[in-house]
Structures are given as structure tokens and as C-alpha cells.
């Protein structure tokens, strides 16, 4: 039995298992792309500066707001895999999304003027006085495209592995 014949037999046998494995394959490929995007983000420019302010610790969290050090996290998420349509005509959709400072770095732009509060033990300590930062221009540093390309390249292999795994689980192939 060829892979195409196995896929057709599998789709007829257990549609739910097929959808689950395809969604998982898309998630695995998307997470590879997310990791690549985060590597690109933290390797240049402001992303590198923010990563170094955290001492190399993981700052790519999914929560919003500031981290314990007061520096905003760089957030890149994989959006939920959406399934549309019925058997035989399904479409699956997901994507990478940057939030907060990561989005500003991806698109470029400006930070607003803000006050930096003085705190002991923080790298920006101006003798105990608050400092008024005038804001700054953040140059565009697109990193999501590279992550998307990595996800796209790994998707075929992930789909094939997932479908074979599901076919084995369903007892279609040995």
C-alpha cells in the first residue's frame, strides 16, 4: 500500500484521528518556526540588548507585562490551529504572532517618552533620581519571516510522520 492509499484509507476509517495528527504536525512545525524566530530576534539589535539585560535567561514568555527585572519580555506566540470545512475539503491555519517589544522590533517604530524609576541593583541607576527618557526610534528587524520559512520547510516531514503514526495507531499499516 502506498502512502497516498494509506492516507485515503485512514481518512475513511478515522477522520478524528487524522485531524488530530495533522493539527499536531502543524503545531510541531510551527514551534520549530517560533524557536527560529526567537533566535533571530535575540541575535540582533534591540532584541539582543533586551536578551542581554536578562543575563541570557529565558525572556520569551507568553505572559504580558514586565519581567522581574523590569524589562519587557519579547513575546512570540504560535496562534491556535484553526480547522475549517468538512472531510475532504478541510483547511488548517495557524501563524506566528509577535507581541509587545517583539512586535515593535519586527515592524519598527518609536518608543514613547517615559520615566525610568531609579532602583538599586538595576543597571540604570542614576543616583536615586528618576530619569526622563525621551523615547527612541526602533529600526525594523523582521524576524518572523525566517521563522515562517523554517516552519514551512519542516511541515511536510512533520505531516508525513504524523499521518504514519496515526495510521499505525488506527491499525491501517503495521
C-alpha positions in Angstrom: 0.0 0.0 0.0 1.4 3.4 -1.0 1.4 6.4 1.4 -1.4 8.0 -0.7 -3.6 4.9 -0.5 -2.9 4.6 3.3 -3.9 8.3 3.7 -7.2 7.7 1.8 -8.0 4.5 3.8 -7.1 6.3 7.0 -9.3 9.3 6.2 -12.3 6.9 5.6 -11.5 4.9 8.7 -11.0 7.6 11.4 -11.4 11.3 10.5 -11.0 12.5 14.1 -7.6 10.8 14.4 -6.5 12.2 11.1 -7.4 15.8 12.1 -5.7 15.4 15.5 -2.4 14.2 13.9 -2.5 17.0 11.2 -3.0 19.6 13.8 -0.2 18.2 15.9 2.1 18.2 12.9 1.3 21.8 12.2 2.0 22.7 15.8 5.3 20.9 15.8 6.4 22.7 12.6 5.1 26.0 13.9 7.0 25.6 17.1 10.2 25.0 15.1 9.5 28.2 13.3 8.8 30.0 16.6 12.2 28.9 18.0 13.9 30.1 14.9 12.1 33.5 15.0 13.1 33.9 18.7 16.8 33.0 17.9 16.7 35.7 15.1 15.0 38.2 17.4 17.6 37.8 20.2 20.6 37.8 17.9 20.5 41.5 16.6 19.7 45.0 17.7 17.3 45.8 20.5 16.3 42.1 20.8 19.9 41.3 21.6 20.1 44.1 24.1 17.0 43.0 25.9 18.2 39.4 26.0 21.5 40.5 27.5 19.7 42.7 30.1 18.2 39.5 31.3 21.6 37.9 31.6 20.8 35.3 28.9 17.8 33.9 30.9 14.7 32.9 29.0 12.7 36.1 28.5 10.4 34.8 25.7 7.4 34.2 27.9 3.7 34.1 27.0 2.6 36.4 29.8 2.3 40.1 29.2 3.8 42.9 31.2 7.3 43.3 32.6 9.6 40.6 33.9 11.1 40.6 37.4 14.0 42.8 36.2 11.6 45.4 34.9 12.5 44.8 31.2 9.6 43.9 29.0 9.6 40.4 27.7 9.9 39.5 24.0 6.8 37.5 23.1 6.4 35.4 20.0 3.4 33.1 20.0 2.1 30.4 17.7 -1.6 31.1 17.1 -4.1 28.4 17.6 -4.5 25.9 14.7 -7.9 26.5 13.1 -9.7 23.9 11.1 -12.3 24.9 8.6 -14.5 22.8 6.3 -15.6 19.2 6.3 -13.9 15.9 5.4 -12.2 16.0 2.1 -12.2 19.8 1.9 -10.5 20.9 5.2 -8.2 23.8 5.6 -5.8 24.2 8.5 -4.5 27.6 9.5 -2.0 29.0 12.1 0.7 31.6 12.2 3.4 33.3 14.3 2.4 36.5 16.1 4.7 38.9 17.9 3.5 41.0 20.9 4.9 43.9 22.9 8.5 44.8 22.2 8.9 41.9 19.8 6.2 43.4 17.6 7.9 46.8 17.8 11.2 45.2 16.7 9.5 43.3 13.9 7.7 46.3 12.4 9.9 49.1 13.5 8.6 52.3 15.1 9.1 54.5 18.1 9.0 54.1 21.9 7.1 56.8 23.7 8.8 59.2 26.2 8.8 57.6 29.7 10.2 57.9 33.1 12.7 55.4 34.3 12.4 54.9 38.1 15.7 54.6 40.0 16.1 51.3 41.8 19.2 49.9 43.5 20.7 46.8 41.8 19.3 47.7 38.4 21.8 48.6 35.6 20.2 52.1 35.0 20.7 53.7 38.4 21.1 57.5 38.3 22.0 58.3 41.8 18.5 57.6 43.1 16.7 60.1 40.8 14.1 59.2 38.2 15.3 59.7 34.6 13.1 61.1 31.8 13.8 59.0 28.7 12.8 60.9 25.5 11.8 57.8 23.6 13.7 56.4 20.7 13.4 55.1 17.1 13.5 51.3 16.8 14.7 50.2 13.4 12.7 47.4 11.6 14.3 44.0 12.2 12.0 41.4 10.5 12.5 38.0 12.2 9.1 36.3 11.8 9.6 35.6 8.1 12.6 33.4 8.9 10.6 31.5 11.4 7.8 31.1 8.9 10.2 29.7 6.3 11.6 27.2 8.9 8.1 26.1 9.8 7.2 25.7 6.1 10.2 23.6 5.4 9.6 21.2 8.3 5.8 20.9 7.7 5.9 18.3 5.0 8.1 15.9 7.1 6.0 16.5 10.2 2.8 15.8 8.3 4.2 12.6 6.9 5.4 11.4 10.3 2.1 12.3 12.0 0.0 10.6 9.4 2.1 7.4 9.5 1.9 7.5 13.3 -1.9 7.9 13.3 -2.3 5.1 10.6 -0.3 2.8 12.9 -2.5 3.7 15.8 -5.6 3.1 13.7 -4.2 -0.3 12.6 -4.2 0.6 8.9 -0.4 0.0 8.5 1.9 -2.2 10.6 
